[in-house]
Every structure is written in C-alpha cells, then in structure tokens.
C-alpha cells in the first residue's frame, strides 16, 4: 500500500505539478470526510505588455453601453418584424435573420449559450 501524502498546512510551500509552478498554501478547506481542498497563492512574472490595468468603473460603463446597443438592435429588429406582421405582410429572410441574430447576440450577452447553432458547427 502506498504511503498517504502528508497533509498540507497554511504557509507550506508547494510545487503545483499540473501547472509547473511554485506556490504557498493560504487556506485549507475541508468538506466532510473528503480530501481537503487547498487555496494556493502563486507568483508568476509578466512583462508590462501582457498586463492591462483594471478600471472597474470604466469597464462597467463600457459593458453597459455595449449591452444597451445590443438591446436597441434587438428592439429595432423586433419593431421591423412587428410592423410587417401588423400590416399583414410576409417576413423576408433578411428581416427574420436580423431579428434572430440580434436576439441571439443579446441572449449571449446575458451569459447564456447560443440560441442558434449553425448546421456545420462542431459544437
């Protein structure tokens, strides 16, 4: 029978084999009788060009504007569809496609998977 590995404790330095990185245990979490989970802090060095400063307020504003643009696109497409339907007309392929694409884009912006998957997709 193989020896059980030694349990780790906070501040133990470890090598993360799957990532090839060194780290330090910062928290041990036990869920019942199962093997504990370890939160490990790692150090990794990057060049400045690889890093982007996070401006949360600007990012939120940008996401809000992008979402509003997608809502507006979908609403415009819906209005075109409804005007044709209300007039008793027949929907053409371009109008239907625009409505479907705008709805799908908005749906994905809310964090869902695609509503429509192309025939030749390997999903």
C-alpha positions as YAML, in Angstrom:
chain: A
units: angstrom
residues:
- id: 1
  name: UNK
  ca: [0.00, 0.00, 0.00]
- id: 2
  name: UNK
  ca: [1.40, 3.41, -0.98]
- id: 3
  name: UNK
  ca: [2.05, 5.95, 1.73]
- id: 4
  name: UNK
  ca: [-0.54, 8.70, 2.03]
- id: 5
  name: UNK
  ca: [0.93, 12.13, 1.20]
- id: 6
  name: UNK
  ca: [1.49, 14.40, 4.17]
- id: 7
  name: UNK
  ca: [-1.39, 16.83, 4.81]
- id: 8
  name: UNK
  ca: [-0.53, 20.40, 3.98]
- id: 9
  name: UNK
  ca: [-0.97, 23.36, 6.28]
- id: 10
  name: UNK
  ca: [-1.11, 27.13, 5.84]
- id: 11
  name: UNK
  ca: [2.22, 28.68, 4.73]
- id: 12
  name: UNK
  ca: [3.57, 25.38, 3.34]
- id: 13
  name: UNK
  ca: [5.46, 25.95, 0.09]
- id: 14
  name: UNK
  ca: [4.34, 23.60, -2.66]
- id: 15
  name: UNK
  ca: [5.07, 22.72, -6.28]
- id: 16
  name: UNK
  ca: [1.93, 22.51, -8.44]
- id: 17
  name: UNK
  ca: [2.80, 19.69, -10.82]
- id: 18
  name: UNK
  ca: [-0.10, 20.26, -13.23]
- id: 19
  name: UNK
  ca: [0.96, 23.90, -13.75]
- id: 20
  name: UNK
  ca: [4.72, 23.62, -13.21]
- id: 21
  name: UNK
  ca: [4.61, 26.46, -10.67]
- id: 22
  name: UNK
  ca: [5.62, 27.13, -7.09]
- id: 23
  name: UNK
  ca: [3.08, 28.39, -4.58]
- id: 24
  name: UNK
  ca: [2.18, 28.80, -0.94]
- id: 25
  name: UNK
  ca: [-0.86, 27.33, 0.83]
- id: 26
  name: UNK
  ca: [-3.04, 30.18, 2.13]
- id: 27
  name: UNK
  ca: [-6.15, 28.24, 3.19]
- id: 28
  name: UNK
  ca: [-7.23, 24.65, 3.81]
- id: 29
  name: UNK
  ca: [-10.91, 23.77, 3.30]
- id: 30
  name: UNK
  ca: [-12.41, 20.51, 4.44]
- id: 31
  name: UNK
  ca: [-15.80, 19.34, 3.18]
- id: 32
  name: UNK
  ca: [-16.83, 16.46, 5.43]
- id: 33
  name: UNK
  ca: [-14.55, 13.41, 5.38]
- id: 34
  name: UNK
  ca: [-13.27, 14.04, 1.84]
- id: 35
  name: UNK
  ca: [-9.74, 15.00, 0.98]
- id: 36
  name: UNK
  ca: [-9.25, 18.71, 1.82]
- id: 37
  name: UNK
  ca: [-9.01, 21.44, -0.82]
- id: 38
  name: UNK
  ca: [-6.13, 23.87, -0.72]
- id: 39
  name: UNK
  ca: [-6.15, 27.51, -1.76]
- id: 40
  name: UNK
  ca: [-2.69, 28.23, -3.12]
- id: 41
  name: UNK
  ca: [-1.16, 31.62, -3.88]
- id: 42
  name: UNK
  ca: [1.22, 31.58, -6.83]
- id: 43
  name: UNK
  ca: [3.78, 34.00, -8.16]
- id: 44
  name: UNK
  ca: [4.17, 34.46, -11.87]
- id: 45
  name: UNK
  ca: [6.15, 37.18, -13.60]
- id: 46
  name: UNK
  ca: [4.81, 39.03, -16.64]
- id: 47
  name: UNK
  ca: [6.09, 41.73, -18.94]
- id: 48
  name: UNK
  ca: [4.20, 45.04, -18.83]
- id: 49
  name: UNK
  ca: [2.83, 44.50, -22.35]
- id: 50
  name: UNK
  ca: [0.99, 41.40, -21.11]
- id: 51
  name: UNK
  ca: [-0.85, 43.28, -18.36]
- id: 52
  name: UNK
  ca: [-3.86, 45.56, -18.53]
- id: 53
  name: UNK
  ca: [-4.84, 47.83, -15.65]
- id: 54
  name: UNK
  ca: [-8.39, 47.17, -14.43]
- id: 55
  name: UNK
  ca: [-10.62, 50.24, -14.27]
- id: 56
  name: UNK
  ca: [-13.81, 48.71, -12.90]
- id: 57
  name: UNK
  ca: [-15.96, 51.80, -13.30]
- id: 58
  name: UNK
  ca: [-14.90, 52.34, -16.92]
- id: 59
  name: UNK
  ca: [-15.32, 48.61, -17.65]
- id: 60
  name: UNK
  ca: [-18.83, 48.61, -16.20]
- id: 61
  name: UNK
  ca: [-19.77, 51.69, -18.20]
- id: 62
  name: UNK
  ca: [-18.39, 50.11, -21.39]
- id: 63
  name: UNK
  ca: [-20.29, 46.86, -20.77]
- id: 64
  name: UNK
  ca: [-23.47, 48.84, -20.02]
- id: 65
  name: UNK
  ca: [-23.15, 50.75, -23.30]
- id: 66
  name: UNK
  ca: [-22.46, 47.55, -25.26]
- id: 67
  name: UNK
  ca: [-25.48, 45.86, -23.68]
- id: 68
  name: UNK
  ca: [-27.73, 48.85, -24.41]
- id: 69
  name: UNK
  ca: [-26.58, 48.80, -28.05]
- id: 70
  name: UNK
  ca: [-27.50, 45.10, -28.29]
- id: 71
  name: UNK
  ca: [-30.90, 45.73, -26.68]
- id: 72
  name: UNK
  ca: [-31.53, 48.58, -29.11]
- id: 73
  name: UNK
  ca: [-30.53, 46.41, -32.10]
- id: 74
  name: UNK
  ca: [-32.90, 43.64, -30.97]
- id: 75
  name: UNK
  ca: [-35.73, 46.13, -30.29]
- id: 76
  name: UNK
  ca: [-35.30, 47.71, -33.74]
- id: 77
  name: UNK
  ca: [-35.36, 44.30, -35.40]
- id: 78
  name: UNK
  ca: [-38.44, 43.32, -33.38]
- id: 79
  name: UNK
  ca: [-40.19, 46.55, -34.37]
- id: 80
  name: UNK
  ca: [-39.50, 45.83, -38.07]
- id: 81
  name: UNK
  ca: [-40.87, 42.29, -37.70]
- id: 82
  name: UNK
  ca: [-43.99, 43.51, -35.92]
- id: 83
  name: UNK
  ca: [-44.65, 46.30, -38.44]
- id: 84
  name: UNK
  ca: [-44.60, 43.73, -41.26]
- id: 85
  name: UNK
  ca: [-46.81, 41.30, -39.32]
- id: 86
  name: UNK
  ca: [-49.27, 44.04, -38.30]
- id: 87
  name: UNK
  ca: [-49.55, 45.14, -41.91]
- id: 88
  name: UNK
  ca: [-50.39, 41.57, -42.91]
- id: 89
  name: UNK
  ca: [-47.20, 41.17, -44.91]
- id: 90
  name: UNK
  ca: [-44.81, 38.28, -45.23]
- id: 91
  name: UNK
  ca: [-41.47, 38.37, -43.46]
- id: 92
  name: UNK
  ca: [-38.49, 38.32, -45.78]
- id: 93
  name: UNK
  ca: [-35.34, 36.31, -44.98]
- id: 94
  name: UNK
  ca: [-33.17, 39.36, -44.26]
- id: 95
  name: UNK
  ca: [-35.58, 40.78, -41.65]
- id: 96
  name: UNK
  ca: [-36.00, 37.40, -39.99]
- id: 97
  name: UNK
  ca: [-32.25, 36.79, -39.98]
- id: 98
  name: UNK
  ca: [-31.54, 40.21, -38.43]
- id: 99
  name: UNK
  ca: [-34.10, 39.60, -35.67]
- id: 100
  name: UNK
  ca: [-32.71, 36.11, -34.92]
- id: 101
  name: UNK
  ca: [-29.10, 37.32, -34.89]
- id: 102
  name: UNK
  ca: [-29.90, 40.33, -32.68]
- id: 103
  name: UNK
  ca: [-31.85, 38.14, -30.24]
- id: 104
  name: UNK
  ca: [-29.08, 35.54, -30.16]
- id: 105
  name: UNK
  ca: [-26.42, 38.22, -29.56]
- id: 106
  name: UNK
  ca: [-28.42, 39.74, -26.69]
- id: 107
  name: UNK
  ca: [-29.07, 36.29, -25.19]
- id: 108
  name: UNK
  ca: [-25.34, 35.55, -25.18]
- id: 109
  name: UNK
  ca: [-24.56, 38.96, -23.69]
- id: 110
  name: UNK
  ca: [-26.62, 37.88, -20.68]
- id: 111
  name: UNK
  ca: [-24.27, 34.92, -20.25]
- id: 112
  name: UNK
  ca: [-26.27, 32.16, -21.95]
- id: 113
  name: UNK
  ca: [-25.12, 29.80, -24.68]
- id: 114
  name: UNK
  ca: [-26.13, 30.45, -28.28]
- id: 115
  name: UNK
  ca: [-29.81, 30.08, -29.20]
- id: 116
  name: UNK
  ca: [-28.94, 29.12, -32.74]
- id: 117
  name: UNK
  ca: [-26.09, 26.85, -33.80]
- id: 118
  name: UNK
  ca: [-25.05, 26.75, -37.47]
- id: 119
  name: UNK
  ca: [-25.60, 23.44, -39.28]
- id: 120
  name: UNK
  ca: [-21.92, 22.81, -39.90]
- id: 121
  name: UNK
  ca: [-20.88, 23.71, -36.35]
- id: 122
  name: UNK
  ca: [-18.85, 21.17, -34.36]
- id: 123
  name: UNK
  ca: [-20.42, 22.18, -31.04]
...
